[in-house]
């Protein structure tokens, strides 16, 4: 039989309103009384009813999180940051992956609306303007992490990808490399454009030319596309002496492709990644990469969406746009070396 608030009140011989306030964290109840009520509730097997609380507060205590894909370790770290903040604030997470599929995006938006999520965090997903408006139409605040779409959102958390790409490129130039190539993810939209831009800007500062064929895009961010990139670059004449990769997953594929081709890293070719996902330290050789503050990005996104749900915060900020830009740092490992004297 389900234990109710009235059962707890009867056991303790106090009013059920006192029990309700204590279980909902009201400051009106003395700490000693609240502790005794919570202990009794636990002993009796009482469980909060999310549905009942939702009826009272008009909140479901759920946040929707939309990612591009779930098998990328990069998103795993961001999600950990979101989840930590959500749990600390008694929110649950409703997550879905769009896979860059417009029809799947439409179904995700519909499902999240039907589940009445309180707010939504979009992580690197190119959600269309029409779909995002379905959230704002119903008063559901949106925070976007590393926006991939052409649309500018009012509330965003960005990593400075231009700066990160410049850091990586500057390091390779400092090692004496002049023939540096960029291997991008053509499916990644704005992030890819900004990393190309950072690469080109840093090369221009050093008066180094970038032949058009030295910028190549593959159709995804997985290691198999890094292998494809290697085949392309090794066919060029002259070959690049260093490859700046869009992310660590692609870079891992590049390392494998170069190994299969008998090209030593970093002896004959230097390779860099981007993101510092967990296995980048364990590739052979360990990967020089740009460390994004992934978990912090996630936690900041969660804090922001919770602030947007706070009426007092809304009144104080008067709904002004909030855009937060975070910077990463270069991690130097063993996949890069000074350029040798190859022709």
For each residue, the residues with C-beta under 8 A, 3 or more apart:
1:
2:
3: 7 8 41 44 45 46 47
4: 7 8 46
5: 8 9 16 19 20 23 46
6: 9 10 16
7: 3 4 10 11 44 46
8: 3 4 5 11 12 16 19 37 40 41 44 46
9: 5 6 12 13 14 15 16 18 19
10: 6 7 13
11: 7 8 40 44
12: 8 9 19 36 37 40
13: 9 10
14: 9 18 19 33 37
15: 9 18 19
16: 5 6 8 9 19 20
17: 20 21
18: 9 14 15 21 22 29 33 37
19: 5 8 9 12 14 15 16 22 23 37 41
20: 5 16 17 23 24
21: 17 18 24 26 28 29
22: 18 19 25 26 29 33 34 37 38
23: 5 19 20 37 38 41 46 48
24: 20 21 53
25: 22
26: 21 22 29
27:
28: 21
29: 18 21 22 26 33 34 37
30: 33 34
31: 34 35
32: 35 36
33: 14 18 22 29 30 36 37
34: 22 29 30 31 37 38
35: 31 32 38 39
36: 12 32 33 39 40
37: 8 12 14 18 19 22 23 29 33 34 40 41
38: 22 23 34 35 41 42
39: 35 36 42 43
40: 8 11 12 36 37 43 44
41: 3 8 19 23 37 38 44 46
42: 38 39 45 46
43: 39 40
44: 3 7 8 11 40 41
45: 3 42
46: 3 4 5 7 8 23 41 42
47: 3
48: 23 53
49: 52 53
50: 53 54 60 61
51: 54 55
52: 49 55 56
53: 24 48 49 50 56 57 59 61
54: 50 51 57 58 59 60 61 116
55: 51 52 58
56: 52 53
57: 53 54
58: 54 55
59: 53 54 118 309
60: 50 54 115 116 117 118
61: 50 53 54 90 91 92 118
62: 91 92 93 94 115 116 117 118
63: 82 86 91 92 93 94 117 118 119 120 121 302 305
64: 94 95 96 112 115 117 119 120 121 140
65: 79 82 93 94 95 96 120 121 123
66: 95 96 97 98 105 108 112 120 121 122 123 125 127
67: 70 72 75 78 79 95 96 97 98 123 124 125
68: 72 75 97 98 99 100 123 124 125 126 148
69: 72 75 97 99
70: 67 75 95 97
71:
72: 67 68 69 75 76 221 249 277
73: 76 77 249 277 278 279
74: 77 78 247 248 275 277 292 294
75: 67 68 69 70 72 78 79 123 124
76: 72 73 79 80
77: 73 74 80 81 277 278 294 295 298
78: 67 74 75 81 82 123 145 294 295 297 298 301
79: 65 67 75 76 82 83 93 95 123 298
80: 76 77 83 84 295 298
81: 77 78 84 85 294 295 296 297 298 299 300 301 302
82: 63 65 78 79 85 86 93 121 298 299 301 302
83: 79 80 86 87 93 298
84: 80 81 87 88 295 298 299 302
85: 81 82 88 89 298 299 302 303 306
86: 63 82 83 89 91 92 93 302
87: 83 84 90 91
88: 84 85
89: 85 86 306
90: 61 87
91: 61 62 63 86 87 118 306
92: 61 62 63 86
93: 62 63 65 79 82 83 86
94: 62 63 64 65 112 115 117
95: 64 65 66 67 70 79
96: 64 65 66 67 108 111 112
97: 66 67 68 69 70 104
98: 66 67 68 101 104 105 108 125 126 127
99: 68 69 104
100: 68 125 126 187
101: 98 104 105
102: 105 106 128
103: 106 107
104: 97 98 99 101 107 108
105: 66 98 101 102 108 109 125 127 128 131
106: 102 103 109 110 131
107: 103 104 110 111
108: 66 96 98 104 105 111 112
109: 105 106 112 113 127 131 134 135
110: 106 107 113 114 134
111: 96 107 108 114 115
112: 64 66 94 96 108 109 115 117 120 135 140
113: 109 110 116 117 134 135 138 140
114: 110 111
115: 60 62 64 94 111 112
116: 54 60 62 113
117: 60 62 63 64 94 112 113 120 140
118: 59 60 61 62 63 91 140 309
119: 63 64 140 141 142 143 305 306 308 309
120: 63 64 65 66 112 117 135 140 141 142 143 305
121: 63 64 65 66 82 142 143 144 145 301 302 305
122: 66 125 127 132 142 143 144 145 147 153
123: 65 66 67 68 75 78 79 145 146 298 301
124: 67 68 75 145 146 147 148 188 191
125: 66 67 68 98 100 105 122 148
126: 68 98 100 148 149 189
127: 66 98 105 109 122 131 132 149
128: 102 105 131 132 149
129: 132 133 149 151
130: 133 134
131: 105 106 109 127 128 134 135
132: 122 127 128 129 135 136 142 151 153
133: 129 130 136 137
134: 109 110 113 130 131 137 138
135: 109 112 113 120 131 132 138 140 141 142
136: 132 133 139 140 141 142
137: 133 134
138: 113 134 135
139: 136
140: 64 112 113 117 118 119 120 135 136
141: 119 120 135 136 155 305 308 309
142: 119 120 121 122 132 135 136 153 154 155 305
143: 119 120 121 122 153 155 156 157 301 304 305 308
144: 121 122 147 153 155 156 157
145: 78 121 122 123 124 156 157 158 297 298 301
146: 123 124 157 158 159 161 191 297
147: 122 124 144 151 152 153 156 158 190
148: 68 124 125 126 188 189 190 191
149: 126 127 128 129 189 190
150: 189 190
151: 129 132 147
152: 147 156
153: 122 132 142 143 144 147 156
154: 142 319 321 322
155: 141 142 143 144 304 305 308 321 322 323
156: 143 144 145 147 152 153 322 323 324
157: 143 144 145 146 297 300 301 304 324 326
158: 145 146 147 161 323 324 325 326
159: 146 164 292 293 297 325 326 327 328
160: 163 164 325 326 327 328
161: 146 158 164 165 191 194 195 198
162: 165 166 194 195 197 198 201
163: 160 166 167 198 327 328
164: 159 160 161 167 168 195 198 274 290 292 327 328
165: 161 162 168 169 194 195 196 197 198 199 202 244 274 290
166: 162 163 169 170 198 199 201 202
167: 163 164 170 171 290 328 329 330
168: 164 165 171 172 199 244 272 274 288 289 290 330
169: 165 166 172 173 180 198 199 202 203 244
170: 166 167 173 174 202
171: 167 168 174 175 272 288 330 332 336
172: 168 169 175 177 180 242 244 270 272 336
173: 169 170 176 177 178 180 202 203 206 208
174: 170 171
175: 171 172 242 270 336 337 338 339
176: 173 338 339
177: 172 173 180 241 242 270 339
178: 173 208 241 339
179: 214 238 239 240 241 242
180: 169 172 173 177 199 203 208 210 214 240 241 242 243 244
181: 214 215 216 233 240 242 243 244
182: 195 196 199 210 214 215 216 243 244 246
183: 216 217 218 226 229 233 243 244 245 246 250 254
184: 188 192 195 196 215 216 217 218 246
185: 188 191 192 217 218 219 220 221 225 246 247 250
186: 192 217 218 219
187: 100 219 220 221
188: 124 148 184 185 191 192 221 246
189: 126 148 149 150 192 193
190: 147 148 149 150 193 194
191: 124 146 148 161 185 188 194 195
192: 184 185 186 188 189 195 196 217 246
193: 189 190 196 197
194: 161 162 165 190 191 197 198
195: 161 162 164 165 182 184 191 192 198 199 246 274
196: 165 182 184 192 193 199 200 215
197: 162 165 193 194 200 201
198: 161 162 163 164 165 166 169 194 195 201 202
199: 165 166 168 169 180 182 195 196 202 203 210 215 244
200: 196 197 203 204 210
201: 162 166 197 198 204 205
202: 165 166 169 170 173 198 199 205 206
203: 169 173 180 199 200 206 208 209 210
204: 200 201 207 208
205: 201 202
206: 173 202 203
207: 204
208: 173 178 180 203 204
209: 203
210: 180 182 199 200 203 214 215
211: 214
212: 215
213: 216 236
214: 179 180 181 182 210 211 236 240
215: 181 182 184 196 199 210 212
216: 181 182 183 184 213 229 232 233
217: 183 184 185 186 192
218: 183 184 185 186 225 226 228 229 250
219: 185 186 187 225
220: 185 187 224 225
221: 72 185 187 188 225 246 247 249 250
222: 225 226 249 250 253
223: 226 227 249 250 252 253 256
224: 220 227 228 253
225: 185 218 219 220 221 222 228 229 250 253
226: 183 218 222 223 229 230 245 249 250 251 252 253 254 255 256 257
227: 223 224 230 231 253 254 256 257 260
228: 218 224 225 231 232 253 257
229: 183 216 218 225 226 232 233 243 245 250 253 254 257
230: 226 227 233 234 253 254 257 258 261
231: 227 228 234 235 257
232: 216 228 229 235 236
233: 181 183 216 229 230 236 239 240 243
234: 230 231 239 261 263
235: 231 232
236: 213 214 232 233 239 240
237:
238: 179 343
239: 179 233 234 236 269 342
240: 179 180 181 214 233 236 243 269
241: 177 178 179 180 268 269 270 339 340 342
242: 172 175 177 179 180 181 269 270 271 272 336 339
243: 180 181 182 183 229 233 240 251 254 269 270 271 272
244: 165 168 169 172 180 181 182 183 199 272
245: 183 226 229 248 250 251 254 271 272 273 274
246: 182 183 184 185 188 192 195 221 250 274
247: 74 185 221 250 251 273 274 275 277
248: 74 245 251 252 273 274 275 276 277 279 280 287 289
249: 72 73 221 222 223 226 252 253 277
250: 183 185 218 221 222 223 225 226 229 245 246 247 253 254 273
251: 226 243 245 247 248 254 255 271 272 273 274 280 283 287 289 335
252: 223 226 248 249 255 256 273 279 280 283 287
253: 222 223 224 225 226 227 228 229 230 249 250 256 257
254: 183 226 227 229 230 243 245 250 251 257 258 271
255: 226 251 252 258 259 265 271 283 284 285 287 335
256: 223 226 227 252 253 259 260
257: 226 227 228 229 230 231 253 254 260 261
258: 230 254 255 261 263 264 265 269 271
259: 255 256 262 263 265 284
260: 227 256 257
261: 230 234 257 258
262: 259
263: 234 258 259 268 269
264: 258 267 268 269
265: 255 258 259 268 269 270 271 285 335
266: 269 270 271 285 334 335 336 337
267: 264 337 340
268: 241 263 264 265 340 342
269: 239 240 241 242 243 258 263 264 265 266
270: 172 175 177 241 242 243 265 266 288 335 336 337 339
271: 242 243 245 251 254 255 258 265 266 287 288 335 336
272: 168 171 172 242 243 244 245 251 287 288 289 290 335 336
273: 245 247 248 250 251 252 276 280 287 288 289 290 335
274: 164 165 168 195 245 246 247 248 251 289 290 292
275: 74 247 248 280 289 290 291 292 294
276: 248 273 280 289 290 291 292 294 328 331
277: 72 73 74 77 247 248 249 280
278: 73 77 281
279: 73 248 252 282 283
280: 248 251 252 273 275 276 277 283 286 287 289 333
281: 278 286 287 333
282: 279 286
283: 251 252 255 279 280 286 287 335
284: 255 259
285: 255 265 266 333 334 335
286: 280 281 282 283 333 334 335
287: 248 251 252 255 271 272 273 280 281 283 333 335
288: 168 171 270 271 272 273 330 331 332 333 334 335 336
289: 168 248 251 272 273 274 275 276 280 330 331 333
290: 164 165 167 168 272 273 274 275 276 328 329 330 331
291: 275 276 328 329 330 331
292: 74 159 164 274 275 276 297 326 328
293: 159 296 297 326 328
294: 74 77 78 81 275 276 297 298
295: 77 78 80 81 84 298 299
296: 81 293 299 300 326
297: 78 81 145 146 157 159 292 293 294 300 301 326
298: 77 78 79 80 81 82 83 84 85 123 145 294 295 301 302
299: 81 82 84 85 295 296 302 303
300: 81 157 296 297 303 304 324 326
301: 78 81 82 121 123 143 145 157 297 298 304 305
302: 63 81 82 84 85 86 121 298 299 305 306
303: 85 299 300 306 307
304: 143 155 157 300 301 307 308 322 324
305: 63 119 120 121 141 142 143 155 301 302 308 309
306: 85 89 91 119 302 303 309 310
307: 303 304 310 313
308: 119 141 143 155 304 305 313 314
309: 59 118 119 141 305 306
310: 306 307 313 314
311: 314 315
312: 315 316
313: 307 308 310 316 317
314: 308 310 311 317 319
315: 311 312 318
316: 312 313
317: 313 314 320 322
318: 315
319: 154 314
320: 317
321: 154 155
322: 154 155 156 304 317
323: 155 156 158
324: 156 157 158 300 304
325: 158 159 160
326: 157 158 159 160 292 293 296 297 300
327: 159 160 163 164
328: 159 160 163 164 167 276 290 291 292 293
329: 167 290 291
330: 167 168 171 288 289 290 291
331: 276 288 289 290 291
332: 171 288 336
333: 280 281 285 286 287 288 289 336
334: 266 285 286 288
335: 251 255 265 266 270 271 272 273 283 285 286 287 288
336: 171 172 175 242 266 270 271 272 288 332 333
337: 175 266 267 270 340
338: 175 176
339: 175 176 177 178 241 242 270 342
340: 241 267 268 337
341:
342: 239 241 268 339
343: 238
